Amino acid sequence: MTLTVKAVDAAKPREKAYKLTDAHGLYLFVSPTGAKSWRANYTAGGKQKTKTYGLYPPVSLADARKAHAAAREAPQAEVAAPTFETVARDWLKAKLPTLSNGKHQIQVENTLERYAFPLLGSRPINAIPRSELVTVVRAAQAGGKIETGHRVASRISAVFDFAQDTGLLQQHGAAGLTRVLIARKTKKPMASIPAEEAGELMRAIDGYEDSVTRLGLQLLAHTFVRVGELRGMLWGELKEKGAVWVVPEARMKMRIPHVVPLSRQAQAILATLRKMSGDGSLVLDSPIRPGHPLSENTFLFALYRLGYRGRMTAHGFRALASTVLNERSGFAHDVIERQLAHKETDAVRAAYNRAEYLTQRRELMQWWSDWLEAAQRNDEGPKRASE
């Protein structure tokens, strides 16, 4: 029984690789990643080898049959392996669309073009020994560029994995390349003040001169979202008459829309910003570049000017909120984690929790704003939610 185009199109990835046979030994190899390649096994020198005629759909069923027929007529001829750059370009075509950040897409491609292609690009991918790969990644790390070396090693390994998945290689020596590199430096957590200093910080922010930055910092403190989520905030994202803010998935780290119930204090801050923004769509419109959001470092530099360099970052509001809410609020840990938009490791639990806890989260956000306000006044603060 021979294959049909319909059957080839319908072949879906499975947990393990499998093949669909055609005539005369030709078969379609379907990898767990979903890549489909045309292959045929043959024997040379007493050993079984595999020829690969290309990926589907670039190589159609008809083209694969023609290539296989030609190979059968000249079985002694070896099929030349593609170069590293050819395979890497195919990998990029498959990989880049999965990266939602345009800047990251450019970085991935540039890494290969700058560090890998000059030395490896023209070499057949099946003829590159591990020793040469080690030389390339170590050179990329020269001059103290530790992170660059690790990125180059990771992407070269991914290209070789892709070549193996698509049948160009049976095995390769690019695995574990990072072992030959200087280890990455352990990232220090973002600086964040202790809870006892929150009131002093809020009073300092209240006296900051630039009004848009001041209000932005206050809103960041009361919502404890990530800076990128807040910078791009649009008036059209407010729901329920301004009581809820829905951050779209495009700005979320986990690529899942995030619901932020807005406390009375947060709504008051937004009302002031509304008067300042006029007809603009951005909540935090840049005074320097109207029509553009505040720059990435605006909040960080403002904290520097307020005397918090090395002690507090814009991201630090998330750590502060997490500490206070977990230690003092009485709200369940799952509710707090959901509001922080942290990744849920259990898939079933994550699907359930995304739709849950909204009532508790409204109460949590109001409790947090009341706590911040009380800290600013040097008051005792709200009671625990369980009291």
C-alpha positions as CSV (number, residue, x, y, z in Angstrom):
1,M,0.0,0.0,0.0
2,T,1.4,3.4,-1.0
3,L,1.1,6.7,0.7
4,T,-1.2,9.5,-0.4
5,V,-0.8,13.2,0.1
6,K,-3.9,13.2,2.3
7,A,-2.3,10.6,4.6
8,V,1.0,12.5,4.7
9,D,-0.8,15.8,5.6
10,A,-2.9,14.0,8.3
11,A,0.1,12.4,10.1
12,K,0.3,14.0,13.6
13,P,3.2,13.8,16.0
14,R,3.1,11.2,18.7
15,E,5.0,10.7,22.0
16,K,7.5,8.6,20.1
17,A,8.8,8.9,16.5
18,Y,7.1,6.6,13.9
19,K,7.1,6.0,10.1
20,L,4.6,5.6,7.4
21,T,5.8,3.4,4.6
22,D,5.5,4.0,0.8
23,A,6.7,1.8,-2.0
24,H,10.3,0.4,-2.6
25,G,11.5,1.2,0.9
26,L,10.7,4.9,1.0
27,Y,9.0,6.1,4.2
28,L,7.9,9.2,5.9
29,F,9.5,9.7,9.3
30,V,7.4,11.7,11.8
31,S,9.3,13.0,14.8
32,P,7.8,13.9,18.2
33,T,8.4,17.5,17.3
34,G,6.1,17.2,14.3
35,A,8.8,17.4,11.7
36,K,8.3,15.1,8.7
37,S,11.1,13.9,6.6
38,W,11.4,11.4,3.7
39,R,13.9,8.6,4.3
40,A,15.0,5.2,3.1
41,N,17.3,2.7,4.7
42,Y,20.1,0.9,2.8
43,T,23.2,-1.2,3.5
44,A,26.7,-0.1,2.8
45,G,29.9,-1.8,4.0
46,G,27.8,-4.3,5.9
47,K,26.1,-1.5,8.0
48,Q,22.6,-0.2,7.7
49,K,22.4,3.5,6.9
50,T,19.7,6.0,6.3
51,K,19.3,8.4,3.4
52,T,17.2,11.5,3.9
53,Y,15.6,13.2,0.9
54,G,14.3,16.3,2.7
55,L,11.6,17.7,4.8
56,Y,7.9,17.6,4.0
57,P,6.2,19.8,2.7
58,P,9.2,21.5,0.9
59,V,9.9,18.1,-0.6
60,S,6.6,16.7,-1.9
61,L,5.6,13.0,-2.0
62,A,6.2,13.0,-5.8
63,D,9.6,14.6,-5.4
64,A,10.6,12.1,-2.7
65,R,9.6,9.2,-5.0
66,K,11.7,10.7,-7.8
67,A,14.7,11.2,-5.6
68,H,14.4,7.7,-4.2
69,A,14.1,6.1,-7.6
70,A,17.3,7.9,-8.7
71,A,19.1,6.7,-5.6
72,R,18.0,3.1,-6.2
73,E,19.4,3.3,-9.7
74,A,22.8,4.4,-8.3
75,P,22.9,2.8,-4.8
76,Q,26.6,3.3,-4.5
77,A,26.3,7.1,-4.6
78,E,26.3,8.8,-1.2
79,V,23.8,11.5,-0.6
80,A,25.7,14.7,0.3
81,A,24.7,16.0,3.7
82,P,23.5,19.7,3.9
83,T,25.7,22.3,5.4
84,F,25.4,23.5,9.0
85,E,24.0,26.8,7.8
86,T,21.4,25.2,5.6
87,V,20.1,23.1,8.5
88,A,20.3,26.1,10.8
89,R,18.2,28.2,8.5
90,D,15.6,25.4,8.4
91,W,15.7,25.3,12.2
92,L,15.2,29.1,12.4
93,K,12.2,28.9,10.1
94,A,10.7,26.4,12.5
95,K,11.9,28.0,15.8
96,L,11.4,31.8,15.3
97,P,7.6,31.7,14.9
98,T,7.4,30.1,18.3
99,L,9.1,33.1,19.9
100,S,6.6,35.9,20.6
101,N,9.2,38.5,21.4
102,G,10.5,40.1,18.1
103,K,13.8,41.2,19.8
104,H,14.4,37.7,21.0
105,Q,13.9,36.4,17.4
106,I,16.5,38.7,16.1
107,Q,19.0,37.8,18.9
108,V,18.6,34.1,18.2
109,E,19.3,34.5,14.5
110,N,22.2,37.0,15.1
111,T,23.9,34.6,17.5
112,L,24.3,32.0,14.8
113,E,25.2,34.4,12.1
114,R,27.9,36.1,14.2
115,Y,29.5,33.2,16.1
116,A,28.6,29.9,14.3
117,F,28.3,30.5,10.6
118,P,31.7,31.9,9.9
119,L,33.4,28.7,11.1
120,L,30.8,26.1,10.7
121,G,28.4,27.4,8.1
122,S,29.9,25.8,5.0
123,R,30.7,22.5,6.6
124,P,28.5,19.4,6.0
125,I,26.6,18.9,9.2
126,N,27.7,15.3,9.4
127,A,31.4,16.1,9.2
128,I,31.8,18.5,12.1
129,P,33.6,16.9,15.0
130,R,32.8,17.9,18.6
131,S,36.3,19.4,19.0
132,E,35.4,22.1,16.5
133,L,32.1,22.9,18.3
134,V,34.0,23.3,21.5
135,T,36.4,25.7,19.9
136,V,33.5,27.8,18.5
137,V,31.6,28.1,21.8
138,R,34.8,28.8,23.8
139,A,35.6,31.6,21.4
140,A,32.2,33.0,21.8
141,Q,32.8,33.2,25.6
142,A,36.2,34.9,25.2
143,G,36.5,38.3,26.8
144,G,34.2,37.6,29.7
145,K,31.1,37.0,27.5
146,I,29.9,34.2,29.7
147,E,26.2,34.4,28.8
148,T,27.0,34.7,25.1
149,G,29.0,31.5,25.2
150,H,26.1,29.6,26.8
151,R,23.6,31.0,24.3
152,V,25.8,30.0,21.3
153,A,26.2,26.5,22.7
154,S,22.5,26.1,23.3
155,R,21.6,27.2,19.8
156,I,24.2,25.0,18.1
157,S,23.0,22.0,20.1
158,A,19.4,22.8,19.0
159,V,20.4,22.9,15.4
160,F,22.1,19.4,15.7
161,D,19.0,18.1,17.6
162,F,16.9,19.4,14.7
163,A,19.1,17.6,12.2
164,Q,18.7,14.4,14.2
165,D,15.0,14.8,14.5
166,T,14.6,15.3,10.8
167,G,16.8,12.3,9.9
168,L,19.9,14.0,8.7
169,L,21.9,12.6,11.5
170,Q,21.7,9.3,13.5
171,Q,23.6,10.9,16.3
172,H,25.8,13.9,17.0
173,G,28.4,15.3,19.4
174,A,26.8,18.7,20.2
175,A,25.0,17.5,23.3
176,G,26.1,19.1,26.6
177,L,28.3,21.7,25.0
178,T,27.8,24.1,28.0
179,R,29.9,21.7,30.1
180,V,33.1,23.1,28.5
181,L,32.2,26.7,29.4
182,I,32.6,28.8,32.4
183,A,29.5,28.5,34.5
184,R,26.9,31.2,34.4
185,K,26.8,33.6,37.3
186,T,23.9,33.0,39.6
187,K,21.4,35.8,39.2
188,K,20.8,37.9,42.3
189,P,17.2,38.5,43.2
190,M,15.8,41.9,42.4
191,A,16.4,44.3,45.3
192,S,13.4,44.9,47.5
193,I,13.1,46.7,50.7
194,P,11.8,45.0,53.9
195,A,8.1,45.5,54.7
196,E,9.0,47.8,57.6
197,E,10.3,50.4,55.1
198,A,7.3,50.4,52.8
199,G,5.7,53.4,54.4
200,E,8.9,55.5,54.0
201,L,9.1,54.5,50.4
202,M,5.5,55.4,49.7
203,R,6.0,58.8,51.3
204,A,9.1,59.3,49.2
205,I,7.2,58.4,46.0
206,D,4.4,60.8,47.0
207,G,6.9,63.7,46.8
208,Y,8.4,62.8,43.5
209,E,8.3,65.8,41.1
210,D,7.3,64.3,37.7
211,S,3.6,63.6,38.0
212,V,3.3,60.8,35.4
213,T,6.3,58.9,36.9
214,R,5.0,59.5,40.4
215,L,1.5,58.2,39.6
216,G,3.0,55.3,37.6
217,L,5.1,54.2,40.6
218,Q,2.1,54.4,42.9
219,L,0.0,52.3,40.5
220,L,2.9,49.8,40.2
221,A,3.0,49.6,44.0
222,H,-0.8,49.0,44.3
223,T,-1.0,46.5,41.5
224,F,2.4,44.8,41.8
225,V,2.4,43.8,38.1
226,R,5.5,43.5,36.0
227,V,6.9,46.7,34.6
228,G,6.3,45.7,31.0
229,E,2.7,44.9,31.7
230,L,2.1,48.4,33.3
231,R,4.0,50.4,30.7
232,G,1.8,49.3,27.9
233,M,-1.4,49.7,29.8
234,L,-4.3,51.0,27.6
235,W,-7.5,52.7,28.8
236,G,-9.4,50.1,26.6
237,E,-8.1,47.3,28.9
238,L,-10.2,48.5,31.8
239,K,-13.4,46.6,32.4
240,E,-16.3,46.7,34.8
241,K,-16.4,50.5,34.8
242,G,-12.7,50.7,35.7
243,A,-12.8,48.2,38.6
244,V,-10.9,45.5,36.7
245,W,-7.9,45.6,34.4
246,V,-7.3,42.8,32.0
247,V,-3.7,42.6,30.8
248,P,-3.6,40.9,27.3
249,E,-1.6,37.8,26.8
250,A,0.9,39.5,24.5
251,R,2.3,41.5,27.5
252,M,2.2,38.6,29.9
253,K,5.3,36.5,30.7
254,M,3.2,33.3,30.7
255,R,1.2,34.3,27.6
256,I,-2.1,34.1,29.4
257,P,-4.4,37.1,29.9
258,H,-4.2,38.3,33.5
259,V,-7.0,39.9,35.5
260,V,-6.1,42.6,38.0
261,P,-8.9,43.7,40.3
262,L,-8.3,47.4,41.0
263,S,-8.6,48.7,44.6
264,R,-10.2,52.0,45.4
265,Q,-6.8,53.6,45.7
266,A,-5.7,52.2,42.3
267,Q,-8.9,53.5,40.7
268,A,-8.2,57.0,42.2
269,I,-4.7,57.0,40.7
270,L,-6.1,56.1,37.3
271,A,-8.8,58.8,37.6
272,T,-6.0,61.4,38.0
273,L,-4.0,59.9,35.1
274,R,-7.2,60.0,32.9
275,K,-7.4,63.7,33.3
276,M,-3.8,64.0,32.2
277,S,-3.9,61.7,29.2
278,G,-6.6,63.5,27.3
279,D,-7.7,61.5,24.2
280,G,-4.6,59.3,24.2
281,S,-5.0,55.5,24.4
282,L,-2.0,55.0,26.8
283,V,-2.5,55.2,30.5
284,L,1.2,56.2,31.1
285,D,1.9,58.4,28.1
286,S,5.5,59.6,28.0
287,P,5.8,63.3,28.5
288,I,9.0,63.3,26.4
289,R,7.6,61.2,23.5
290,P,3.8,61.6,23.4
291,G,2.1,58.6,22.0
292,H,4.7,56.3,23.4
293,P,4.8,54.5,26.9
294,L,7.3,55.5,29.5
295,S,10.7,54.0,28.9
296,E,11.8,50.7,30.5
297,N,14.1,52.4,33.0
298,T,11.9,55.4,34.0
299,F,10.7,53.8,37.3
300,L,14.2,52.4,38.2
301,F,15.9,55.7,37.7
302,A,13.2,57.4,39.7
303,L,13.9,55.1,42.6
304,Y,17.6,55.8,42.2
305,R,16.8,59.6,42.6
306,L,14.8,58.9,45.7
307,G,17.8,57.2,47.3
308,Y,16.9,53.6,46.7
309,R,19.8,52.5,44.4
310,G,20.7,48.9,45.3
311,R,17.8,48.7,47.8
312,M,14.7,48.7,45.6
313,T,13.8,48.1,42.0
314,A,10.5,48.4,40.1
315,H,10.3,44.6,40.1
316,G,10.8,44.8,43.9
317,F,7.2,45.7,44.4
318,R,6.2,42.2,43.5
319,A,8.6,40.7,46.1
320,L,7.4,43.2,48.7
321,A,3.7,42.3,48.0
322,S,4.4,38.6,48.0
323,T,6.2,38.8,51.3
324,V,3.6,40.9,53.1
325,L,0.6,39.0,51.6
326,N,2.0,35.6,52.5
327,E,3.1,36.6,56.0
328,R,0.5,39.0,57.2
329,S,-2.7,39.0,55.1
330,G,-4.2,35.6,55.9
331,F,-5.1,34.9,52.2
332,A,-4.5,31.5,50.8
333,H,-1.2,30.9,49.0
334,D,-2.9,29.9,45.8
335,V,-4.9,33.1,45.7
336,I,-1.7,35.2,46.1
337,E,0.2,33.2,43.5
338,R,-2.7,33.6,41.0
339,Q,-2.6,37.3,41.5
340,L,1.1,37.4,41.0
341,A,0.5,35.5,37.7
342,H,3.1,33.0,38.6
343,K,3.4,29.8,36.6
344,E,1.3,26.9,37.9
345,T,3.3,23.7,37.6
346,D,0.2,21.4,37.7
347,A,-1.6,21.8,34.3
348,V,-5.0,20.7,35.6
349,R,-4.8,23.0,38.7
350,A,-3.7,25.9,36.5
351,A,-6.6,25.5,34.1
352,Y,-9.0,25.5,37.2
353,N,-7.3,28.3,39.1
354,R,-7.3,30.7,36.1
355,A,-11.1,30.9,36.4
356,E,-11.2,30.9,40.2
357,Y,-10.4,33.1,43.2
358,L,-11.6,36.3,41.5
359,T,-13.8,37.2,44.6
360,Q,-10.9,36.5,46.9
361,R,-8.5,38.4,44.7
362,R,-10.7,41.5,44.7
363,E,-10.5,41.3,48.5
364,L,-6.8,40.7,48.4
365,M,-6.0,43.7,46.2
366,Q,-8.1,46.0,48.5
367,W,-6.4,44.6,51.6
368,W,-3.0,45.2,50.0
369,S,-3.8,48.8,49.0
370,D,-5.2,49.4,52.5
371,W,-2.0,48.0,54.0
372,L,0.2,50.3,51.8
373,E,-1.9,53.3,52.7
374,A,-1.7,52.5,56.4
375,A,2.1,52.0,56.2
376,Q,2.4,55.4,54.6
377,R,0.4,56.9,57.5
378,N,2.4,54.9,60.0
379,D,-0.8,53.1,61.1
380,E,-1.1,49.5,62.2
381,G,-2.7,48.5,59.0
382,P,-5.7,46.2,58.1
383,K,-6.4,43.0,59.9
384,R,-5.7,39.6,58.5
385,A,-8.3,38.4,56.1
386,S,-9.0,35.4,58.3
387,E,-9.8,37.6,61.3
